[in-house]
Amino acid sequence: MKRFVITLITIGLLFSFAYAGQMQPVMEKKPVESPAGVRLAPRRNVPQYTFTKTPTTVAPNYYDYMIGSYNGLPLQVIPQSAGGGYFMTYHGKSQPTTGSTRRMFYTYINAAGDVVTNNEITNTQNHEGYGTVAVDPVSGKPFYAWHANTDTDSELEVQLVTDAFLDQYPGLFNDVTVIIDNPYEIGGTNTSEFIWPTAVIGPSPIDGKRRIYVVCRNAVSNNAAGNPSENPLIAYTDFDEDDVVAGTALNWGHIDIPEMTAWNHDQSAWRRPFHSIAVDRSGNVYYAGYHFGQDANDNSIDEPDMDVFMCGNYGQGEWTRVSSYSKFPVNNPPSAPGSTVGYFEDQNGNPHADGTIGFSVMCSHSGHANTVTDIDGRVHSLGIWALSTDEGSYYPNMQYLKAFVFDPTTNEFTINEVYPQKDPEDEVNDCFIPWDIEAPFGVPEYIEYEGQHYLQVVTDWPFPHWDDEAHEGAMGFHYNNAKLSEANEYGMMAAVWQNSWRARQHNKWNDLDYFDYMNTPEIWISVSPDNGDTWSEPIVIDNQSTLPEFEGIKPMWVYPANKVIFSHMDGEHKVGKLGLMFYNDFTWGSHAITPPYHSTNDGGEVMFTELMITFPVGGPTSPGNDQHTMTPAPRLLGQNYPNPFNPTTTISYTMPRTGEAKLAIYNVKGQLVNTLVNEVKDFGEHKVVWNGTDSRGNNVPSGIYFYRFTTNDHVETKKMMLMK
């Protein structure tokens, strides 16, 4: 097909989303009919990988949509100093019935990749969802937040809980706290409901502490048309390990971004943001992503669409915005070799003028991306770029993954291609051009059929489902889920997304060559050795080629761990482990979204897997030395022996220098049982025996006890068990 016509999709605001927690699918561009095209063949080496943990079922789940939240990474690495492994969170239902309550779960996975614990976070059977987890990089203690209705009004609140996580024993939760009590008054009105939390942890202005930021977005719009414009509210507090272990009540402050609050209340224009939060090692806070705007007459506002809102002084300084255009303008290729008539036509059948088409970000198809920083302090955000027109339309089959990189030292944006990438020898085009992928560059490629020429186009489909008509045409809005891991100390990063191009070829275009892929959502992983400056050819994992590991699995809602775990060097290649959380969808497509894609809620499984990946050569080969890095505290307290014990056990501890030492025993309620040491001790190792008695000499009952060692500025706690 050579000529294209506009096909309109009208998407109503159908959702009671404040309760369901689903965002409203209003799109900034209209789809244009476009060809099926061909797939780009790999031109570089795909990284080698092995499974260090084959796909493991964590739990059945009958809630089959975006199980790990919109913009966070629900799989977080535990530092080696705290035992290693991962903490994970997701929302789910244990039963398929309509009345089944959606709950928040936590999972502890040890350093060997084994699922040790999986359970509900709270005991209250409340409708919870869209949770987030952040792990303290010093102590390894996790923070969980989610939204739920906790009072008598209709608005949802945001709750948070900390886990003392002593001696690799998870689930020692402190009291649940409401950190945002909606409706929250902001911008001169209390008609606001800040939900969908995402948590990150960075350094604190208070010596010895860290600061956690929980950003939530407004589900209520206060502009004239009532169109969604999700301005953020950030709750923050400072903490240290002792605060979490003791269950200290934390003091929460709140920050908004004034310009985005004004967007939400603008009566003359509508701007819709798709942003997420990151914090660097110097305490600078970023809220970055994409937005589109329309004036009062529903005309697109011509303004930069890539944004970084940034604030120094640990989020308590002045917020400023730096923005840039995402568009790569392109010339309209000839309709045939030698023709002076352009190939792509507008809605009136006239060829588009050169430069009025180009590749620009699809904001509504990039709304679930996250934001990360690298070891040089730069800000990264993934997005889906599409061939678009100045009349507000785009070509669905030409959507490709790119990432912007923002350097706060120069306030400059760079757009890096993740997949596909233009040929390294192409010095003509500014970006990958799907009809100009081979030399001589600058000359479009055609297919001749029955005397007519058709533009040879490389197409792609970077979504976890093939059907763009799903959910009344809002599949791309609901299902996009491209995520980035933050750079580790070696500059290693991973980009993870999904692709259903082969399933689309069969199911939409009836291409029998892809019959085997008709029920095959694929996981794609590209890795970078150099802080996101260059990206590898993608690793592709699916239920047809990745056997036996993925046999029978339909992965959806795939989330990478927040960072790659460096393993070793293989010559000049860095090797690292990447954990993945995903949902094995028994019937492909979401039942939870209104309207559902299929009529029967047969659910699926929450799963975990881990890969060992050999990275391309590049980037630092030794850990970066950043003076703002939060270094783990030294481990001075030994594990008691024997453990479990009866009737006595020996506890060892090391004094880094002569000073006050205190060693005390507590029960699981945090009550002091006995003080074994409280005096000045010399430098070196010391041992003390506990005979299972309290401070009055009475025998204590069997159970779990905690012993806490304090010296100078150091506090450390471990767990032991008395068995009689």
C-alpha positions, 0 to 999 in steps of 0.5 A: 500500500502506497498512500495513507489515510488518517484513521481517527481513534476517539478515546473516552475518559471511561475510567473511575481511575482514582479507585482503580489506579489506572491512568486516563488514556488521552493521546497527543497524536493520531495514528496513520495507516502504515505498512507492515514492513520488514525487520532489521537484521542484527548488524553487531554481536549480541551479548552472550548470556546465561541464566544464573537463575532460571524463571522461578514462580514467586506466586500466582496472581489474578491481577494482570496489569502493570504489577510493579507500578508505572514508573519505578523499579520494583526489584531492588538490589540488596548491598553485599554488606547486607547479604546481597540478593533482592527485595521485590514488591508487586500488587496482586489478587489471590482469587479471580473473583470480582470481590477479591481484594488487590493487595501489596506483596513483598518478596525477599530473594537471597544472593543465590537467587532463591525466593526466601519469603513472599507475603502480604505487607499488611494484615489489613484487607484493604484495596492496595496498589501501585507500590514501590520499594527503595533499598538503603544502599548503606544498611540494606533496609527496604522502604515500601510505599503504595496507595490505598484508601485508609479513611472515610473520604473517597480519596486514596492515601499513600502509605509507607512502611520500613522493614528492620531486615535483621540478619537477612530476616525480612518482614520485621515491619514497623508501623505503617505511616500515611505520608500523603493524606488526600485530598492534599491542598496545593496550588490554592485548592484541595481538589488534589489526589496524589497517588502512584508513588515512586521512591528513590534514596539519595544522600542527606544533608544530615551527616550519617543519614540518607534521604528518601523521596517518594514522588506521587502524581495528581489524579485530579486535574484542575484545568478548564477542560479537566484533561489529565495533567499529573503534577507531582508532590514529593514526600521526603524524610531523613533516616539512618539504620538505627531509625529503621531498626528501632522503628523511629517515627520519621518526620516527613516534609513535602515539596511540589514543583511550582511550574507543574502545579501551574500546569495542572491549574492552567485555564488557557492551555493543557500540558500533560507530563510523563515524568519520573524521579531520580536523585544523584550522589550529590543530593540533586533531585531530578524529575525528568521525562516528556510532555505534550501541550495543546492550546484552548482550541486543541491545537498542538503547542510548538514547544520543547517536549523533553524536560528535566526539572532539577532542584539542588540542596536535596530537593529543598532548593529552587526548581528549574526546568531545562527542555529541548526538542526531541524531533529529528526532521527528515525529508519526505522521500520520493514516491518512486526513484527519480520522482519529485513527488513526496511519498508520505501524504497528509490527510488531504492527499498532498505530499508532506513538505520536507521537514514537516515529518520527522522522528519525535518522542511519543509521549503517551507511549513513553509514560511508564519509563523511569529516570536514572542517573549515571556515575558522572551525574547525568540524567537518562530517560527512555522513550519511544520515538515515532515517525510523526507529522506536523499535523498531529499524526504518527505512523504506528509501525515506525516506532523506535527506542531511544534515550535522552541523556541530560548533562546538568553541568552543561544543560545539554541534551543528547539523544542516543539510539537504543534500537534500532541504530543507524549504521556507524558509516552513515554520515548523512542522516541524523538518526536511524531512517527506516528507508535508508539503512544501507550505503549509499546513504541518502538514497531511499530503498524501494521494492518494485511490484507489478510495475509500481515502486513501494518504499522499503521500510524497516518497521518495529513494534516495541510493545508487549502486545501486538494488538494496537486496537486492544482496550479501545485503541489505547494499548500503546498508552497502557502497555508501554513499559521500557525501563532503565537500570541505573549505572553501577560503579562500573558504568554498566547499565541495562535497557529492558523493554518488550517487543511483539513485532513477530506476533503482529506480523502473523496476527495483524498481517497474516504472515504465516512465516511467524505462525509460531510467534502468534502468542509470543511477547518477547523480552528485549535487553540492551546493555551499555558498558559506558554509562549509556553512551553506547548500547548493544544489539538486544538480547531477545528472550521468548518462548520459541527461541529461549528453550527450555527456560521460557517454554510455555511462558508469556512474559508481560510487565517486565522490570529489571533490577535497579542496577546490574551486579558486577561479577568479574572481568572476562578479558576486557569485557565486564560481566554482570548479573541482571535480575528481572521480575515479570508476569507470566500471563496465562491468557495474553492481554489484560483482563484488569483494564476496562474494557478487558481484552479477554473475558475470563480472568485466569490470571498468571504468575509473578516470576523472577529470573536472573541473567549473567551478561557479558558486556561489550568492551567500553567504560571504566574497568574499575569502580568509579571513585565518587566522593559522594558515594554512600559507602556501607558501614563496616561490620563489627558485630559477629553472628552469635554461636551456636545459633539456635542455642540452649542454654548459652551462646557467645557473641563476638564484637570488634572495637575499631578503637578504644571507646564506649561499647554497649551490647544489649538484647531485645525481644521481637517487640523491641523491648530491652531484655538485658544489657550485656556490655556497657563500658569502655573497651579496648581496641580489638575483638571481644566476646561475651556469653549470654545465658538466656536470662533477662536483667533480673536473672529470670530465664526468658522464653524460647523465640527470636531475639535481637542483639545490638552493638553500639560504639562511637558512631556505629550501630549494628544489630543481628538476630538469634534464636533461643530454642528450649 
